C-alpha cells in the first residue's frame, strides 16, 4: 500500500476515480474489488465507502467521467469535410473502446440494465446526435427523420462495437467502414448523404430523392 497522505475532498475523489478507472479497464467488472481500490489509493475501506457506497456507484462515476472526457476529445470541426469528421469521430470512439474494453463491456453487458449507467449512455448518444446535426449539415435535411435515423445509427454503432470487442471477428477498419455505410443507408431514404460526405455544396434538403 502506498503511504497515506491527506487530500482535499475533490482531490481524493479524483484520485479514487482514476484508480477505479485503471482497475475497471484492466479487469472484468466482477474481478474488481473495493478493497483493492482502497489499497491502491492508500486509504482505508471506510474512507472509500464515504465517497462511494458500493462498487456500482464508483463504476457509474468512472463511466460518467470517461464519457465526459471522450466527448471533449471528439468535438467536431465544421471546417473539415463531413466524411473526415465522421471517420475521425469513429476512430476516437473505437480507440477508447479498444483501450477500455473491460469498462465498455461492463457498462453495456454486465450493467446493461442499470438505470444510472443507461442514463450516462443515453446522454452521451443525445449529445453526439446534437453535434452531428449542428456541425455537419445534417441538420439542414428533413428534421425528424434525420434526427431519428442518427439516434438509431448511434445505437447501432455502440452495439456493433460491443460485438467487435467481444468476438474480434473483423478488423477495426471494417468496423469503422460498416458504421459509415450504415449511416449512409439509414439516411438515403430521406436525403442524399453521399453529397454531404463528399463535400458537395448542394443543400441536402434539395438533394432528397424523388418519391
C-alpha positions in Angstrom: 0.0 0.0 0.0 1.4 3.5 -0.9 1.9 5.8 2.1 -1.2 7.6 3.1 -1.5 11.4 2.6 -4.2 13.8 3.3 -6.0 15.2 0.3 -8.8 17.7 -0.1 -12.2 16.0 -0.8 -12.2 17.0 -4.5 -8.6 15.7 -4.9 -9.4 12.5 -3.1 -12.5 11.8 -5.3 -10.4 12.5 -8.4 -7.8 10.1 -7.2 -10.3 7.4 -6.5 -11.9 7.8 -9.9 -8.5 7.5 -11.6 -7.7 4.4 -9.5 -11.0 2.9 -10.3 -10.7 3.6 -14.0 -7.4 1.8 -14.1 -8.7 -1.3 -12.5 -12.0 -1.4 -14.4 -10.1 -1.1 -17.6 -7.6 -3.8 -16.6 -10.1 -6.4 -15.3 -13.6 -7.7 -15.8 -16.1 -5.9 -13.6 -16.7 -9.0 -11.3 -12.9 -9.2 -10.6 -12.6 -5.6 -9.3 -12.9 -5.3 -5.5 -13.3 -2.2 -3.4 -10.6 -3.4 -1.1 -8.1 -3.4 -3.9 -9.1 0.1 -5.0 -8.7 1.4 -1.4 -5.3 -0.3 -1.1 -4.1 1.1 -4.4 -5.3 4.6 -3.3 -3.6 4.3 0.0 -6.7 4.8 2.1 -8.9 2.7 4.3 -12.0 0.9 3.0 -14.1 3.0 5.4 -12.9 6.2 3.7 -13.5 4.8 0.2 -17.1 3.9 1.2 -17.6 7.5 2.4 -17.1 8.6 -1.2 -18.7 5.7 -3.0 -21.1 3.5 -1.0 -20.6 0.5 -3.4 -18.8 -0.7 -6.5 -21.7 0.1 -8.8 -21.7 3.8 -7.6 -17.9 4.0 -8.2 -18.2 2.4 -11.6 -21.0 4.8 -12.6 -18.9 7.8 -11.6 -15.9 6.4 -13.5 -18.1 5.8 -16.6 -19.6 9.3 -16.4 -16.1 10.8 -16.3 -14.9 8.7 -19.2 -18.0 9.8 -21.3 -17.3 13.4 -20.5 -13.6 13.2 -21.4 -14.4 11.3 -24.6 -16.9 13.9 -25.7 -14.3 16.6 -25.0 -11.8 14.9 -27.2 -14.2 14.3 -30.1 -15.6 17.8 -30.7 -16.5 18.1 -34.4 -14.8 20.7 -36.6 -17.4 22.2 -39.1 -14.5 23.4 -41.3 -13.5 19.8 -42.1 -15.3 17.7 -44.7 -18.1 15.7 -43.2 -16.5 12.4 -44.2 -13.3 13.3 -42.4 -15.2 14.4 -39.3 -17.3 11.2 -39.2 -14.3 8.9 -39.6 -12.2 10.8 -37.1 -15.0 10.7 -34.5 -15.5 6.9 -35.1 -11.7 6.3 -34.8 -11.7 8.2 -31.5 -14.5 6.2 -30.1 -13.1 2.9 -31.3 -9.7 3.8 -29.8 -11.5 4.4 -26.4 -13.5 1.2 -26.7 -10.4 -0.9 -27.5 -8.3 0.7 -24.8 -11.0 0.3 -22.2 -12.5 -3.0 -23.3 -13.5 -4.3 -19.9 -15.1 -1.0 -18.9 -17.2 -0.8 -22.1 -18.3 -4.4 -21.7 -19.2 -3.9 -18.1 -21.4 -0.9 -19.0 -23.0 -2.5 -22.0 -23.4 -6.1 -20.7 -22.8 -6.7 -17.0 -24.6 -3.4 -16.0 -26.8 -3.1 -19.1 -30.0 -2.9 -17.0 -28.6 -0.3 -14.5 -30.6 2.9 -14.8 -27.7 5.2 -13.9 -25.4 3.6 -16.4 -28.1 3.7 -19.1 -28.6 7.4 -18.3 -24.9 8.1 -19.0 -25.1 6.2 -22.3 -28.3 7.9 -23.3 -27.0 11.4 -22.5 -23.8 10.7 -24.5 -25.8 9.5 -27.5 -28.1 12.5 -27.3 -25.1 14.9 -27.3 -23.5 13.1 -30.2 -26.7 13.4 -32.2 -26.8 17.1 -31.4 -23.3 17.6 -32.6 -23.9 15.7 -35.8 -26.9 17.8 -36.6 -25.3 21.1 -35.7 -21.8 20.6 -37.2 -22.1 18.5 -40.3 -25.0 20.0 -42.3 -27.2 17.0 -41.5 -29.5 19.4 -39.6 -30.3 21.0 -42.9 -32.1 17.9 -44.0 -35.7 16.8 -43.1 -35.6 17.3 -39.4 -37.4 14.4 -37.6 -36.4 11.6 -40.0 -32.8 12.6 -39.9 -32.7 13.0 -36.1 -34.4 9.6 -35.6 -32.0 8.0 -38.1 -29.0 9.4 -36.3 -30.1 8.2 -32.9 -30.8 4.7 -34.4 -27.4 4.8 -36.1 -25.6 5.8 -32.8 -27.2 2.8 -31.0 -26.2 0.6 -33.9 -22.6 1.8 -33.7 -22.4 1.1 -30.0 -23.9 -2.3 -30.4 -21.6 -3.2 -33.2 -18.5 -2.0 -31.3 -19.5 -4.1 -28.3 -19.9 -7.2 -30.5 -16.5 -6.4 -32.1 -14.9 -6.1 -28.6 -16.4 -9.4 -27.6 -15.6 -11.6 -30.6 -12.9 -9.7 -32.7 -14.5 -11.3 -35.8 -13.4 -8.5 -38.1 -10.8 -5.7 -38.3 -11.3 -2.2 -36.8 -11.1 -0.8 -40.3 -14.0 -3.0 -41.3 -15.8 -1.9 -38.2 -15.4 1.7 -39.0 -16.5 1.4 -42.6 -19.5 -0.7 -41.6 -20.5 2.1 -39.3 -20.1 4.7 -42.1 -22.0 2.5 -44.5 -24.8 2.0 -42.0 -25.2 5.8 -41.7 -25.4 6.3 -45.4 -28.0 3.6 -45.7 -30.1 5.0 -42.8 -30.2 8.5 -44.3 -30.5 7.6 -48.0 -34.4 7.2 -48.0 -34.8 10.8 -46.8 -31.8 12.7 -48.3 -28.7 12.2 -50.3 -25.9 11.7 -47.8 -23.2 11.0 -50.4 -23.2 14.6 -51.5 -22.7 15.7 -47.9 -19.9 13.3 -47.2 -18.0 14.2 -50.4 -18.3 18.0 -49.7 -20.8 18.9 -52.4 -22.3 22.3 -51.7 -25.8 21.4 -52.7 -28.2 21.5 -49.8 -29.1 18.1 -48.5 -32.7 19.1 -48.4 -32.6 19.9 -52.2 -30.9 16.5 -52.8 -33.7 14.4 -51.4 -34.6 11.5 -53.8 -37.8 11.9 -55.7 -40.5 9.6 -54.3 
